[in-house]
Amino acid sequence: MLRSILRTAATAAKSHPTTSDILIPAAIAAPSKLSSFRTFAKGPHPNKPNFRPDMKPDNAATGAKGAESLNKDLRARALKEDEKDESLNIGPNGRPLFTSAASISQLTKKDTCTYLKFRREELESVLPEGLSNGMLKEFGDSMRDALLIRQSFLDLRDNFRSIVDPTMQSNAKGHKARKQVVLDGPVSCGKSIALAMLVHWARDEGWLVLYVPKGREWTHGGFFYKNPKTGLWDTPVQAANILQDFLKYNKDHLQKLPCKIFEPIPLGEGAGVGWMKGADVVQIPEDYTLLDLVQVGLSSTHAAVGVVVRLREELSLVKDVPVLIAVDQYNSWFTFSEYEEPVTVRSCRPIHAKELATVNAFRSMIHDNMMVGAFSHSTAVGKLRKDLPGVPADARINFPRYSVDEAAVVCHYYLRQRLIQREAFTEENWKKIYYLSHGNGAEMRWLVPFMR
C-alpha cells in the first residue's frame, strides 16, 4: 500500500508541473521520510536507523553512551548510599571484605583474601610514573580504588623485605631470598598490579626505586642513532623520558646521594640535532650528587643516553638506602625493537632490544642488586625461551591466577560494588564464571555482570 501511495504521488507530480502550490497530505509526506531512512540504511552505514522522531539516525551511538552514563550515575549514587550499611562489607564465610590495615607494610597473612582501600591522589603521588592498565581498569569497573591482597604478593614483598632485614626471614622450609625475580604467568593473572604494589611498599619504606611501568616504550618511538664509540644504538628521546620519570618521586633521595664515579660521560648524537661541535664528553665534578647527574642528562639531549648508562652504574654503588629496580613488560627487552638498520637499498635489519644502550645497561640480572621484572603477555612479544640470557636460572616465579578462595572474595566484592545483581548471585553461579574464565581476573570482571 505504501508503494501505491508513492506511485500515485509521483504520477501526480509528472502530470501537474506546478504542484508547488499544492499541499501534500501528511499521509504521503511521512512515508517519503521513512523512505529516505531506508536509503540511508542501505548506504555505506550498515547500522540500523533509529526511527524515533526525537532522535536522528546519526545520534543513535550518542544515545547509547548517554544511557550508559546514566546507568553509571545511578550506580554511583546507590554505592554512595551503600557506604552507610556496614552489613554489606561481609565476604564469604562471614569474613570482612576490607582489611583494617592502614598500609601495605602492615599487611600480614591474616589479611589475605581481603581488599585494601587506596586514595587515588596518594596512589598517583607514590606512583607518578603511571598506574598500570590493569589497576585502572579494576578501579573503573568496580568504582572503588581497592585491590585484593593475595598471598602471592605478600610472598613477593616479604622476599625483598627479608633481604634488607634478615630478621624478617621466613621460617618456611626451603625458602631462599632472591635478589633478582622475574614474574611470569598467564595473561591477566595480576603481575603488573603486584609489581606496582611492591613499588608502593618499597617507597613507603623509604627505598630508592627506579620503576619502569612500560618497558616496551624503551624500544619503540623517537630517534635512534648508532654510536660508533660503543657500537650500540642511542635513543635520546627515551633516555630523557627515563630520567624525567626517575626524578618524579626520587628527587629527595638523589640530592642526598653523592656521585662515586667521576669519569667523563661521552656525548652522543642529540635528538634530531646531530653531534655537538667542539666537545665529545661532559665532565662530572667531585661534588656532584645523583640529582646533579640526572640534571646533566635532562639539560643536554647529547648527554641523555650516557647519563642513563652512568646512572645504572651509580645505583649499584648506593649503600645508604636500599635500591630496587622494577621493570614491567620486561619481556620486551628480549625481543626485537621497533627500529631497523638499512642493510641494502631494498632491505633492513631489525635491531634487537639488547643493542640499545639504555636496555643493555639495565636488562641484565647478573649482579648483586635487587631487581624485579614482570612479563606482560598482553604486549604480544612472542614466546621466549626458558633460560633467558643475563637472568639467573632460579629467578623466574610463576604468578598464579585466582584460586577458588580468591575468586569467592572477588565475586562477593563485585556484588558489593553492584557489578552483579543480588538476586542472581549464588555460589553455583560464581563458580561457573570462575571455571569458565580459568581464574582470569579480567575475564571474571567482564563476565560477572552477565550472571543471571
Disulfide bonds with the S-S distance in Angstrom:
none
